[in-house]
Amino acid sequence: IVNALNDRCLYSARAGDWGAGSPASWVGDDGVWSVEVQSSSATPAPATPAPATLAPAPTPQDDGDDDVLDGKRVQLVNAASQRTLYAKVGQNWGWGFGAAAEATTVNGDEGVWRLKLVTGGKYRIINEATDRALYAPSGSNWNKGVGAGSPQSKVGGDGDWRIIPQSGHHRYRLVNGENGRCLYAAPGGDGAKKFGAGRPENNVGADGIWEFVFVN
């Protein structure tokens, strides 16, 4: 092992002395070294800590989920016309029932409906003041044969409704579970005028979307 600057050669004599002699050619066998190359593992880089796994944020529950809507009391306000669905005390079936214009006063719970989950993810939509259940018979269409009847036991499968979420806050279509008729209330009407349940559902426009206003 020879110093490049001064030609001194490292040695280690048998007698125990050691040093570096120059010129290197004068140094004997005690200046010959066996070099053992050791494989050294590279110092591992510090482990990069894995990013903390955050618990997923709770997914907001869709307002259309059964366990959210079941048992809720709502006012049903048409998104296109601002008409409010009602059923009057002292009347039944197709009488004293409709969608009141925005300027028309609806009396108390006559404009409040209770949502009751039944089989197959369908609902009964029951008026709080009258216990009348919303229905739309299969044999009729559009502005014919839609009403709210009591007692509920007299209202058949045409009183079961699918509540289908739409774009916007608390907005839904109410589609009859038996026959696919979609409840609507067109602008410019009041009560039973320009009001009904039509099929096919895709022929009912924006006046078939209802906003649910939740009440205590």
CORNOR-V344647 format. One record per pair of residues at least 12 apart in sequence whose ideal C-beta (glycine too) atoms are under 6 Angstrom apart, sorted by the first residue. I is the first residue (numbers start at 1). J is the second residue. D is the distance in whole Angstrom. If there is no record, write none. Layout:
i->(I & I)
j->(J & J)
d->(D & D)
//
This chain:
i->(1 & 2 & 7 & 7 & 7 & 8 & 8 & 9 & 9 & 9 & 9 & 11 & 11 & 11 & 12 & 13 & 63 & 64 & 66 & 69 & 70 & 72 & 73 & 73 & 73 & 74 & 74 & 74 & 75 & 75 & 75 & 76 & 76 & 77 & 77 & 78 & 78 & 79 & 79 & 79 & 80 & 80 & 80 & 81 & 81 & 81 & 82 & 83 & 83 & 83 & 83 & 84 & 84 & 84 & 85 & 86 & 86 & 86 & 86 & 87 & 87 & 87 & 87 & 88 & 89 & 89 & 92 & 93 & 93 & 94 & 97 & 97 & 98 & 98 & 98 & 99 & 99 & 101 & 104 & 109 & 109 & 110 & 112 & 112 & 113 & 113 & 114 & 114 & 118 & 122 & 122 & 122 & 123 & 123 & 125 & 127 & 131 & 132 & 132 & 132 & 133 & 133 & 133 & 133 & 134 & 135 & 135 & 135 & 135 & 136 & 136 & 136 & 136 & 137 & 138 & 138 & 138 & 142 & 142 & 143 & 146 & 146 & 157 & 158 & 160 & 161 & 161 & 161 & 162 & 162 & 166 & 170 & 170 & 171 & 171 & 172 & 173 & 175 & 180 & 180 & 181 & 181 & 182 & 182 & 182 & 182 & 183 & 184 & 184 & 184 & 185 & 186)
j->(33 & 24 & 22 & 23 & 24 & 20 & 22 & 21 & 24 & 27 & 31 & 27 & 30 & 31 & 30 & 30 & 170 & 165 & 117 & 115 & 117 & 115 & 112 & 114 & 215 & 113 & 212 & 214 & 111 & 112 & 213 & 113 & 210 & 211 & 213 & 185 & 210 & 171 & 209 & 211 & 187 & 206 & 207 & 185 & 187 & 207 & 102 & 99 & 100 & 101 & 185 & 100 & 106 & 111 & 99 & 100 & 106 & 110 & 111 & 127 & 130 & 132 & 148 & 110 & 129 & 130 & 150 & 147 & 149 & 147 & 147 & 148 & 191 & 192 & 195 & 185 & 195 & 190 & 190 & 128 & 129 & 129 & 128 & 215 & 125 & 127 & 126 & 128 & 160 & 160 & 162 & 177 & 161 & 163 & 161 & 148 & 150 & 148 & 149 & 150 & 149 & 152 & 155 & 159 & 148 & 149 & 155 & 158 & 159 & 158 & 176 & 181 & 197 & 158 & 158 & 178 & 179 & 196 & 198 & 196 & 196 & 197 & 178 & 178 & 177 & 174 & 176 & 177 & 175 & 177 & 209 & 211 & 212 & 209 & 211 & 210 & 208 & 201 & 199 & 201 & 197 & 199 & 198 & 201 & 204 & 208 & 197 & 204 & 207 & 208 & 207 & 207)
d->(6 & 5 & 5 & 5 & 5 & 4 & 4 & 6 & 4 & 4 & 5 & 5 & 5 & 4 & 6 & 5 & 6 & 4 & 5 & 5 & 4 & 5 & 5 & 5 & 5 & 6 & 4 & 6 & 5 & 6 & 4 & 6 & 5 & 5 & 6 & 4 & 6 & 6 & 4 & 5 & 6 & 4 & 4 & 5 & 4 & 6 & 4 & 4 & 6 & 6 & 4 & 5 & 5 & 5 & 5 & 6 & 5 & 5 & 5 & 4 & 5 & 5 & 4 & 6 & 5 & 5 & 6 & 5 & 5 & 4 & 5 & 5 & 4 & 4 & 5 & 4 & 5 & 4 & 6 & 4 & 4 & 5 & 4 & 6 & 5 & 6 & 5 & 6 & 6 & 4 & 6 & 4 & 5 & 6 & 6 & 6 & 5 & 4 & 6 & 4 & 6 & 5 & 4 & 5 & 5 & 6 & 5 & 5 & 4 & 6 & 5 & 4 & 4 & 5 & 6 & 6 & 4 & 5 & 5 & 4 & 5 & 5 & 4 & 5 & 4 & 5 & 6 & 6 & 5 & 5 & 5 & 6 & 4 & 5 & 5 & 6 & 6 & 6 & 5 & 6 & 4 & 5 & 6 & 4 & 4 & 5 & 5 & 5 & 5 & 4 & 6 & 5)
//
